[in-house]
Amino acid sequence: MKNFWMKILLTVTVGSLMTIGIGTTSALGGGLPAADAGQLWEHMTKANPYTGWGYFPGREGLYKGTHPHGAHLKLFANGPALKALREGKAMPYGSIVLKENYGKDGKTLMALTPMYKVKGFNPGDGDWFWAKYGADGKVMKAGKVKGCIDCHKARENNDWIFNEAK
């Protein structure tokens, strides 16, 4: 009988924790972060690590970069973004494209720069949430970053994405 009540208590406790989002991703909208730099970092590095996503099609591995991102880059895309790229479709909400920005030696990670599509975040600019993190995770820029928007606006007709799948 004691095991029965322990199971009931455990079920109620876990259910309560899930409801308020402690120890789960429910606080992040069912697994997706809000348009928030801290939540996005946690999502990309812990809840759904970007290193397991996959390379952006046609940009596998380290390649030569340009300003402002760095001398060398690695470009990752999460599952929804990869699916859209492979099907030649616009990015659905929840898509994340992330660049690792390296220095001239191609080994020193300088920054991570993701773009994350969030419904209703910024409709006039494609609903993209932009961020720049130092290699240590420190937020350098986030949100409606003017430099990101101004540059990517040139690709507004391609859902603000520069590198098409090849």
C-alpha positions in Angstrom: 0.0 0.0 0.0 2.9 2.3 0.8 4.2 2.0 -2.8 0.8 2.9 -4.2 0.7 6.2 -2.3 4.3 6.9 -3.2 3.4 6.5 -6.9 0.4 8.8 -6.5 2.6 11.4 -4.7 5.2 11.2 -7.4 2.7 11.5 -10.2 1.1 14.6 -8.6 4.5 16.2 -7.9 5.8 15.6 -11.5 2.5 16.8 -12.9 2.6 20.0 -10.8 6.2 20.7 -11.8 5.4 20.2 -15.5 2.4 22.5 -15.2 4.5 25.4 -13.8 7.5 24.6 -16.0 10.1 23.6 -13.5 12.6 21.2 -14.8 10.9 20.9 -18.2 10.8 22.8 -21.4 7.1 23.7 -21.0 8.1 27.1 -19.7 9.6 27.6 -23.2 6.3 27.0 -25.0 6.3 23.2 -25.4 10.0 23.0 -26.2 10.5 26.3 -28.1 12.1 29.3 -26.4 10.4 32.7 -26.3 12.0 35.6 -28.1 14.4 35.9 -25.3 18.2 35.7 -25.5 18.6 33.7 -22.3 15.9 31.1 -23.2 17.3 30.8 -26.7 20.8 30.2 -25.4 19.5 27.5 -23.0 17.6 25.9 -25.9 20.5 25.9 -28.3 23.1 24.7 -25.9 21.3 22.5 -23.4 17.7 21.5 -24.3 18.4 21.0 -28.0 22.1 21.5 -28.6 22.9 23.0 -32.0 25.9 20.8 -32.5 23.5 17.9 -33.1 21.2 19.8 -35.6 23.1 19.4 -38.8 24.9 21.7 -41.2 23.0 24.1 -43.4 22.8 22.3 -46.8 25.7 23.3 -49.1 27.6 24.7 -46.1 29.0 21.6 -44.5 32.0 22.2 -42.2 34.2 25.2 -41.9 34.1 27.7 -44.7 35.5 31.1 -45.5 33.4 33.9 -44.0 32.9 37.6 -44.5 32.3 40.6 -42.3 30.6 41.0 -39.9 30.6 37.3 -39.0 34.2 36.4 -39.1 37.0 35.0 -41.2 35.7 31.4 -40.9 32.2 30.0 -40.2 30.2 26.9 -39.5 26.5 27.1 -40.3 23.9 25.0 -38.5 20.2 24.7 -38.9 17.7 23.0 -36.6 15.2 20.3 -37.8 12.4 22.7 -39.0 14.9 24.9 -40.8 16.6 21.9 -42.5 13.3 20.4 -43.6 12.2 23.7 -45.2 15.6 24.2 -46.9 15.5 20.7 -48.3 11.9 21.2 -49.6 12.7 24.7 -50.9 10.1 26.3 -48.6 10.0 29.3 -46.4 11.2 28.8 -42.9 8.4 27.8 -40.5 8.1 29.3 -37.0 10.6 27.6 -34.7 13.4 27.6 -37.3 16.8 28.5 -36.1 19.9 29.1 -38.2 23.1 29.5 -36.3 26.6 30.6 -37.3 29.7 29.7 -35.3 32.0 32.7 -36.0 35.7 31.9 -36.0 38.8 34.1 -36.0 41.5 34.1 -38.7 43.1 30.9 -37.5 39.8 29.0 -38.1 40.1 27.5 -34.6 39.2 30.3 -32.2 35.5 30.6 -31.7 34.6 34.3 -31.4 30.8 34.3 -31.4 27.6 32.5 -32.1 25.0 34.3 -34.2 21.6 32.7 -34.4 18.4 33.9 -36.2 15.2 32.4 -34.8 11.8 32.7 -36.4 9.2 33.6 -33.8 5.5 34.1 -34.7 4.5 37.7 -34.1 7.9 38.8 -32.9 8.6 41.3 -35.6 6.2 40.9 -38.6 7.6 43.8 -40.6 11.0 42.1 -40.6 10.2 38.5 -41.2 9.5 37.6 -37.5 13.2 36.9 -37.0 14.7 37.2 -33.5 18.4 38.0 -33.9 21.2 37.4 -31.3 24.9 37.5 -30.9 26.6 35.7 -28.1 30.3 35.6 -27.1 31.9 32.2 -27.1 31.2 32.1 -23.4 27.5 32.6 -23.9 27.5 36.3 -22.9 24.7 38.2 -24.8 26.2 40.8 -26.9 23.1 41.8 -28.9 19.6 40.4 -29.1 16.1 41.1 -30.4 15.4 43.4 -33.3 19.1 44.0 -34.0 19.4 46.8 -36.5 22.6 45.6 -38.1 21.2 42.1 -38.7 17.9 43.4 -40.1 19.5 46.0 -42.3 21.9 43.4 -43.9 19.4 40.5 -44.2 16.7 42.8 -45.6 18.6 42.4 -49.0 17.3 38.8 -48.9 13.7 39.6 -47.7 12.4 37.7 -50.8 14.2 34.6 -49.6 12.8 34.7 -46.0 15.8 36.8 -45.0 18.3 33.9 -45.6 21.4 34.5 -47.6 22.7 31.0 -48.2 20.3 28.8 -50.2 20.6 25.1 -50.2 22.9 23.9 -53.0 
